[in-house]
Amino acid sequence: MATSTGEADRDLLVRFLEECFGCAQACQECAVVCWTAASALSPEARNRLDVRCAEICERTARLLSRQNSGDGAALRIQLEVCAETCRVTADNTFRPGRMEHRSAQQAASCRRCEVSCRRVLGLLTSEVTA
């Protein structure tokens, strides 16, 4: 249990990184499965959304993990993009022909990442207004 604001913030950031990298992995795995199942001549737009979500989540986590005193506005924009991409990906996960169990896991991972992004955004916003 966190005993100070700094420790609570650190715990929040660690949780964010876990959720973000977890989402990236889940989306990448789904993209590979969908790509394998789809015809190489007609790849699904859904598959591209999986790849885009994986790339954005990974980029956001890497950016935040090495963020020192850099551009807070750019970081907030990246977090907003990540949260929205995760929301859209989760909303579009269940499609006919997709493996339901894997899709449910991916959607849950995307939702957790979206929530984590919004929590970190809240933390950054409160730091700016403090």
Beta strands, then each sheet from edge to edge (+ up, - down):
end
